[in-house]
């Protein structure tokens, strides 16, 4: 039997909130995003199962957890999760184990492609961007930490420049914004 990703989100939220030592009111106040103690209580009780993306990210940032920890039943990796599809033709292909949904959610090797099972332009582009950003971050962190010396540092800087160029070719905005922009 499969579940929607939102099933159990209240239980997961309550558990992580308690582990963080926060009351529903404290979580709502810190998260903002239009959340109140009542909204948090309604989610935790199961009366409300939906959050906006902004609310999900704000709550997870306050709790110090990845959004996938609330969005998916990661505590049940073998559970089947229905990602989309209402008719018999699409339900099977869009119903996956929780661990596979988690891997997809984090941009890993498992992807949900088009209905015919082949990669489409959207999945190909998003995958290339995700892989490019991971590569960029790896080199950026190494460069900022001044890991290595001489040739090793030169290779890190070269890798960073190549990663930046690859991302630019994919249309990724690498503008160095300030926090108030």
ZAMARGU-4260 file (C-alpha; in steps of 0.2 Angstrom, whole numbers, plus 5000, padded with zeros to 4 digits):
<rodrens>
0) 5000/5000/5000 | 5007/5017/4995 | 5005/5034/5005 | 5006/5052/4999 | 5022/5060/5005
5) 5011/5072/5016 | 5004/5057/5026 | 5013/5057/5043 | 5020/5074/5041 | 5012/5080/5057
10) 5020/5066/5067 | 5037/5069/5059 | 5035/5088/5063 | 5030/5085/5081 | 5044/5073/5084
15) 5058/5085/5077 | 5050/5100/5086 | 5051/5091/5103 | 5069/5085/5099 | 5073/5103/5096
20) 5066/5108/5113 | 5053/5120/5105 | 5035/5123/5109 | 5023/5125/5094 | 5022/5144/5098
25) 5041/5145/5098 | 5043/5136/5081 | 5030/5147/5073 | 5038/5163/5079 | 5055/5158/5074
30) 5049/5151/5057 | 5038/5165/5052 | 5031/5162/5034 | 5013/5165/5040 | 5014/5151/5053
35) 5005/5152/5070 | 5005/5140/5085 | 4988/5135/5079 | 4994/5130/5061 | 5008/5120/5069
40) 4996/5111/5080 | 4984/5108/5066 | 4998/5100/5056 | 5004/5090/5070 | 4987/5083/5074
45) 4984/5079/5055 | 4970/5091/5053 | 4981/5100/5040 | 4994/5091/5029 | 5000/5105/5017
50) 5013/5118/5019 | 5019/5130/5006 | 5037/5128/5001 | 5042/5144/5010 | 5034/5137/5026
55) 5042/5120/5024 | 5060/5127/5022 | 5057/5140/5036 | 5052/5126/5048 | 5066/5115/5043
60) 5079/5129/5044 | 5073/5132/5062 | 5073/5114/5067 | 5090/5111/5058 | 5084/5097/5047
65) 5084/5094/5028 | 5066/5097/5020 | 5066/5079/5015 | 5065/5074/5033 | 5047/5082/5034
70) 5042/5080/5016 | 5045/5061/5015 | 5043/5046/5026 | 5062/5044/5028 | 5059/5034/5044
75) 5051/5021/5034 | 5063/5018/5019 | 5054/5003/5012 | 5037/5011/5012 | 5029/5015/4995
80) 5026/5033/4992 | 5015/5039/4978 | 5023/5054/4970 | 5010/5057/4956 | 4997/5049/4946
85) 4979/5045/4948 | 4975/5032/4934 | 4981/5014/4933 | 4993/5018/4919 | 5004/5030/4929
90) 5002/5024/4947 | 5015/5010/4946 | 5029/5020/4938 | 5026/5035/4950 | 5025/5024/4966
95) 5042/5021/4973 | 5050/5016/4989 | 5053/5030/5002 | 5072/5028/5000 | 5071/5030/4981
100) 5060/5046/4983 | 5073/5052/4995 | 5087/5049/4983 | 5077/5058/4969 | 5073/5072/4981
105) 5091/5075/4984 | 5096/5075/4965 | 5104/5058/4966 | 5105/5044/4953 | 5087/5039/4953
110) 5076/5051/4943 | 5058/5052/4938 | 5058/5055/4919 | 5044/5057/4907 | 5029/5046/4907
115) 5037/5035/4893 | 5052/5032/4905 | 5064/5041/4895 | 5074/5057/4901 | 5065/5073/4895
120) 5073/5090/4893 | 5067/5096/4910 | 5075/5081/4919 | 5091/5082/4909 | 5093/5100/4912
125) 5089/5099/4931 | 5101/5084/4933 | 5115/5093/4924 | 5112/5109/4935 | 5112/5098/4951
130) 5127/5089/4947 | 5136/5105/4941 | 5131/5114/4957 | 5138/5099/4968 | 5154/5100/4958
135) 5155/5119/4960 | 5152/5118/4979 | 5165/5104/4981 | 5179/5115/4973 | 5172/5131/4981
140) 5173/5124/4999 | 5191/5117/4995 | 5196/5134/4988 | 5189/5144/5003 | 5197/5132/5015
145) 5214/5133/5006 | 5215/5114/5006 | 5231/5109/4998 | 5247/5118/4992 | 5256/5121/4975
150) 5249/5110/4961 | 5235/5104/4972 | 5229/5121/4975 | 5231/5126/4957 | 5220/5110/4952
155) 5207/5116/4964 | 5206/5133/4957 | 5206/5126/4939 | 5192/5114/4944 | 5182/5129/4952
160) 5184/5139/4936 | 5178/5124/4925 | 5163/5121/4936 | 5158/5139/4935 | 5160/5139/4916
165) 5149/5123/4915 | 5136/5131/4926 | 5136/5147/4916 | 5133/5137/4900 | 5118/5129/4908
170) 5111/5146/4912 | 5115/5146/4930 | 5116/5163/4938 | 5132/5164/4948 | 5130/5182/4953
175) 5138/5186/4970 | 5122/5193/4979 | 5123/5202/4995 | 5111/5197/5009 | 5099/5212/5008
180) 5097/5211/4989
</rodrens>
